[in-house]
Amino acid sequence: MFPPQIGQFNDLVFSEEHEAGILLDGGEEFGSILLPKRYVPESINKGDNIKVFLYLDSEDRLIATTEIPKAVAGEFAYLEVIDSTRAGSFLDWGLPKDLLLPFGEQPRRSRVGDYLVVFIYLDEVSGRLVASSKLKKFVSKDIPSHLRTGNKVSILTVERTDIGIRAIVNGNCWGFLKGMDAANLADSGQRLECYVNRIREDGLLDLSLEPPGYSRIASAADQLLNSLRLTDEKFLGVHDKSSPESIKEATGMSKKVFKQAVGKLYKEGKIRIETKGISLT
């Protein structure tokens, strides 16, 4: 059995009863770990496995919970500052004990009510889970070698800058959304999927809300729709099996672009694909 990980979900074995709940087997490193009564399922028996999250409670005791935090160690999250003390700010991350954001891990002092993008990690000195809003320490300057133009990625927006919205890509590198792609997005804290538009030499990614080439396909689809509307029968006698020459003559498009435009219009329910061609619905 692998040692349990603080700040992560772990599958642990119910080893014995306890007046405050049940004890889980934490192995040689942690021994018995308490799962308080309020989190104990009714149907569990000794020897059963249960999935729990491990963290230190308000008295710095290792404890298990079946509650789900908003993020785990090693992840970025968008959290609200709900308190501030001499030790730092405290964030709501969905568990009874709030998450500490030390002042030393803040590039600028936060206030109660602020929402921040932070990285959650296990502090090796104290053994506690803490947060940091000094994101550059945790985001790589290098783009993963497997990323390619056109790849779909997950992002978390961080801030709006002069050149667009800066975002964390796949939890490990920086990217930017620019122009109209950035216009209607939240400056920070928004999660969404987008596409790699360009891999830059400076270690950043240019991102797009649409796949590369989408604007060209959309333009071709509009052109094809207009061509259909201008015909008396609302019909064009070409389809994906037609020769490139026939398609070029009828639409002015290459066969590849024509097929992409047809696919888009068909999915949108704007055309029918018939035996001898395509027509408006």
C-alpha positions as CSV (number, residue, x, y, z in Angstrom):
1,M,0.0,0.0,0.0
2,F,1.3,3.4,-0.9
3,P,1.6,5.9,2.0
4,P,-1.4,8.2,2.3
5,Q,-1.0,11.7,0.9
6,I,-2.0,14.8,2.8
7,G,-3.9,17.2,0.7
8,Q,-5.2,14.4,-1.6
9,F,-8.0,11.8,-1.8
10,N,-6.9,8.4,-0.5
11,D,-8.6,5.0,-0.4
12,L,-8.1,3.8,3.2
13,V,-9.3,0.8,5.1
14,F,-11.7,1.0,8.1
15,S,-9.6,-0.7,10.8
16,E,-11.5,-0.1,14.1
17,E,-14.3,1.7,15.9
18,H,-13.7,4.9,17.9
19,E,-16.0,6.9,20.1
20,A,-15.6,9.9,17.9
21,G,-16.1,8.0,14.6
22,I,-14.0,5.3,13.0
23,L,-10.2,4.8,12.6
24,L,-8.7,4.3,9.2
25,D,-5.4,2.6,8.5
26,G,-2.8,5.2,7.6
27,G,0.1,2.7,7.4
28,E,3.4,2.9,9.2
29,E,3.9,6.6,8.5
30,F,0.5,7.9,9.9
31,G,-0.9,5.1,12.0
32,S,-4.6,5.4,12.7
33,I,-6.5,8.3,11.2
34,L,-9.8,9.5,12.5
35,L,-12.9,9.9,10.3
36,P,-15.3,11.8,12.5
37,K,-18.8,10.4,13.0
38,R,-20.6,12.9,10.8
39,Y,-18.7,11.6,7.8
40,V,-19.1,7.9,8.5
41,P,-21.4,6.1,6.0
42,E,-24.1,4.0,7.6
43,S,-23.3,0.9,5.4
44,I,-19.6,0.7,6.1
45,N,-18.0,-2.4,7.8
46,K,-14.6,-3.1,9.2
47,G,-12.2,-4.0,6.4
48,D,-14.0,-1.9,3.8
49,N,-12.2,0.8,1.8
50,I,-13.4,4.4,1.9
51,K,-12.3,7.4,-0.2
52,V,-11.4,10.3,2.1
53,F,-9.5,13.6,1.9
54,L,-6.7,14.1,4.4
55,Y,-5.7,17.4,6.0
56,L,-4.7,18.9,9.4
57,D,-7.6,20.1,11.6
58,S,-7.6,23.3,13.6
59,E,-5.4,21.6,16.2
60,D,-2.9,20.4,13.6
61,R,-4.1,16.8,13.9
62,L,-4.3,14.6,10.8
63,I,-7.9,14.0,10.0
64,A,-10.0,12.4,7.3
65,T,-13.2,13.8,5.7
66,T,-15.6,12.7,2.9
67,E,-16.3,16.4,2.1
68,I,-14.9,17.5,-1.2
69,P,-12.6,20.6,-1.2
70,K,-12.7,23.1,-4.1
71,A,-9.1,22.0,-5.0
72,V,-6.4,19.6,-3.8
73,A,-2.7,20.0,-3.3
74,G,-0.9,20.7,-6.6
75,E,-3.9,22.4,-8.1
76,F,-4.8,26.1,-8.9
77,A,-8.1,27.4,-7.6
78,Y,-10.2,30.6,-7.5
79,L,-11.0,31.2,-3.8
80,E,-12.6,33.9,-1.7
81,V,-10.7,35.6,1.2
82,I,-13.1,35.3,4.2
83,D,-10.8,36.4,7.0
84,S,-7.5,38.0,7.8
85,T,-5.2,37.7,10.9
86,R,-1.6,38.4,11.7
87,A,-0.7,35.0,10.1
88,G,-2.2,35.9,6.8
89,S,-5.5,35.7,4.9
90,F,-7.9,32.7,5.1
91,L,-9.6,31.3,2.1
92,D,-12.9,29.4,1.8
93,W,-12.0,26.1,0.1
94,G,-15.0,24.1,1.1
95,L,-13.7,22.5,4.3
96,P,-14.4,23.3,8.0
97,K,-10.8,24.6,8.5
98,D,-10.1,27.5,6.2
99,L,-7.0,27.5,4.0
100,L,-4.2,29.8,5.0
101,L,-2.7,32.2,2.5
102,P,0.4,33.6,4.3
103,F,1.2,37.3,3.7
104,G,4.6,36.2,2.4
105,E,2.9,34.3,-0.4
106,Q,0.9,37.4,-1.6
107,P,2.4,39.7,-4.2
108,R,0.0,42.4,-2.8
109,R,-2.0,42.3,0.4
110,S,-5.5,40.9,-0.1
111,R,-8.6,42.0,1.6
112,V,-11.7,40.1,2.9
113,G,-14.1,39.7,0.0
114,D,-11.4,39.4,-2.6
115,Y,-11.3,36.4,-4.9
116,L,-7.9,35.2,-5.9
117,V,-6.3,32.6,-8.1
118,V,-4.0,30.6,-5.8
119,F,-1.9,27.4,-5.9
120,I,-2.4,24.9,-3.1
121,Y,0.6,23.0,-1.7
122,L,1.9,21.1,1.3
123,D,4.4,23.3,3.2
124,E,7.3,20.9,4.0
125,V,8.3,22.9,7.1
126,S,5.0,23.0,8.9
127,G,3.3,20.0,7.3
128,R,0.3,22.1,6.6
129,L,-1.7,22.8,3.5
130,V,-1.3,26.4,2.4
131,A,-2.0,28.6,-0.6
132,S,0.1,31.0,-2.6
133,S,-0.9,33.7,-5.0
134,K,2.7,34.1,-6.2
135,L,1.7,32.1,-9.3
136,K,4.9,32.4,-11.2
137,K,6.7,30.1,-8.8
138,F,4.3,27.3,-9.7
139,V,3.7,27.9,-13.5
140,S,6.4,26.5,-15.8
141,K,8.2,28.8,-18.2
142,D,8.5,25.9,-20.6
143,I,5.8,24.6,-22.8
144,P,5.2,20.8,-22.5
145,S,6.8,19.0,-25.5
146,H,3.5,17.2,-26.3
147,L,1.5,20.3,-27.0
148,R,0.8,21.1,-30.6
149,T,-1.0,23.9,-32.5
150,G,-4.7,22.9,-32.6
151,N,-4.7,21.0,-29.3
152,K,-7.7,21.5,-27.0
153,V,-6.6,22.7,-23.6
154,S,-8.2,23.7,-20.3
155,I,-7.5,27.1,-18.9
156,L,-8.0,29.2,-15.8
157,T,-8.0,33.0,-16.4
158,V,-5.7,35.0,-14.1
159,E,-5.7,38.6,-15.1
160,R,-6.4,41.1,-17.9
161,T,-3.3,42.8,-19.3
162,D,-2.6,45.2,-22.1
163,I,-2.2,42.3,-24.6
164,G,-5.2,40.2,-23.5
165,I,-6.1,37.8,-20.7
166,R,-3.3,35.8,-19.1
167,A,-4.3,32.3,-18.2
168,I,-2.9,29.1,-16.8
169,V,-3.0,26.3,-19.4
170,N,-3.6,22.7,-18.3
171,G,-2.4,23.7,-14.8
172,N,1.3,24.0,-15.9
173,C,2.1,26.8,-18.4
174,W,1.1,30.3,-19.5
175,G,-1.1,31.4,-22.4
176,F,-2.9,34.4,-23.7
177,L,-6.4,35.0,-25.2
178,K,-6.5,38.2,-27.2
179,G,-8.9,40.4,-29.1
180,M,-12.5,39.3,-29.4
181,D,-11.7,36.0,-27.7
182,A,-10.9,37.9,-24.5
183,A,-13.7,40.5,-24.7
184,N,-16.4,38.6,-22.9
185,L,-14.4,36.6,-20.4
186,A,-13.9,37.1,-16.7
187,D,-10.6,38.7,-15.9
188,S,-9.8,36.0,-13.5
189,G,-11.2,32.7,-12.1
190,Q,-13.0,31.5,-15.2
191,R,-12.4,27.9,-16.3
192,L,-13.0,27.0,-19.9
193,E,-11.7,25.0,-22.8
194,C,-9.9,26.6,-25.8
195,Y,-7.3,25.8,-28.4
196,V,-3.6,26.3,-29.0
197,N,-3.4,28.8,-31.8
198,R,0.4,29.4,-31.8
199,I,3.3,28.2,-29.8
200,R,5.6,31.2,-29.2
201,E,9.4,31.2,-28.9
202,D,9.2,33.1,-25.6
203,G,7.5,30.1,-23.9
204,L,3.9,31.4,-24.1
205,L,0.9,30.1,-25.9
206,D,-1.5,32.1,-28.0
207,L,-4.9,30.7,-27.5
208,S,-8.2,30.8,-29.3
209,L,-11.8,30.0,-28.3
210,E,-12.3,28.3,-31.7
211,P,-10.1,25.6,-33.4
212,P,-7.4,27.0,-35.8
213,G,-9.0,27.5,-39.2
214,Y,-12.5,27.9,-37.8
215,S,-12.9,31.4,-39.0
216,R,-12.0,30.3,-42.5
217,I,-14.6,27.5,-42.3
218,A,-17.3,29.8,-41.0
219,S,-16.6,32.2,-43.8
220,A,-16.8,29.4,-46.4
221,A,-20.0,28.2,-44.8
222,D,-21.6,31.6,-45.1
223,Q,-20.5,31.9,-48.7
224,L,-22.0,28.5,-49.5
225,L,-25.2,29.4,-47.8
226,N,-25.5,32.6,-49.8
227,S,-24.9,30.7,-53.0
228,L,-27.7,28.3,-52.2
229,R,-30.1,31.1,-51.4
230,L,-29.3,32.8,-54.8
231,T,-30.3,29.8,-56.8
232,D,-33.9,29.4,-57.9
233,E,-34.2,25.8,-56.6
234,K,-32.1,26.6,-53.5
235,F,-30.0,23.7,-54.7
236,L,-26.4,23.1,-55.8
237,G,-25.5,20.0,-57.8
238,V,-22.3,19.2,-56.0
239,H,-21.5,17.1,-52.9
240,D,-18.6,15.5,-51.2
241,K,-18.2,12.8,-53.9
242,S,-18.1,15.4,-56.7
243,S,-14.7,16.1,-58.4
244,P,-12.6,18.9,-57.2
245,E,-13.0,20.6,-60.6
246,S,-16.8,20.5,-60.3
247,I,-16.8,21.9,-56.8
248,K,-14.4,24.7,-57.7
249,E,-16.6,25.6,-60.7
250,A,-19.8,25.6,-58.7
251,T,-18.6,27.3,-55.5
252,G,-15.1,28.7,-56.1
253,M,-13.8,26.6,-53.2
254,S,-11.4,23.8,-52.9
255,K,-12.9,20.4,-52.2
256,K,-11.4,20.3,-48.7
257,V,-12.9,23.7,-47.7
258,F,-16.2,22.8,-49.4
259,K,-16.5,19.6,-47.4
260,Q,-15.8,21.5,-44.1
261,A,-18.4,24.1,-45.0
262,V,-21.0,21.5,-45.8
263,G,-20.2,19.6,-42.6
264,K,-20.7,22.8,-40.6
265,L,-24.0,23.7,-42.3
266,Y,-25.3,20.2,-42.0
267,K,-24.6,20.0,-38.3
268,E,-26.4,23.3,-37.9
269,G,-29.4,21.9,-39.7
270,K,-29.3,24.5,-42.5
271,I,-28.8,22.2,-45.5
272,R,-29.8,18.7,-46.6
273,I,-27.3,16.4,-48.3
274,E,-29.1,14.7,-51.3
275,T,-28.0,12.1,-53.9
276,K,-27.2,14.8,-56.5
277,G,-26.2,17.7,-54.4
278,I,-27.1,19.9,-51.4
279,S,-30.1,22.0,-50.7
280,L,-31.5,24.4,-48.1
281,T,-33.7,23.0,-45.4
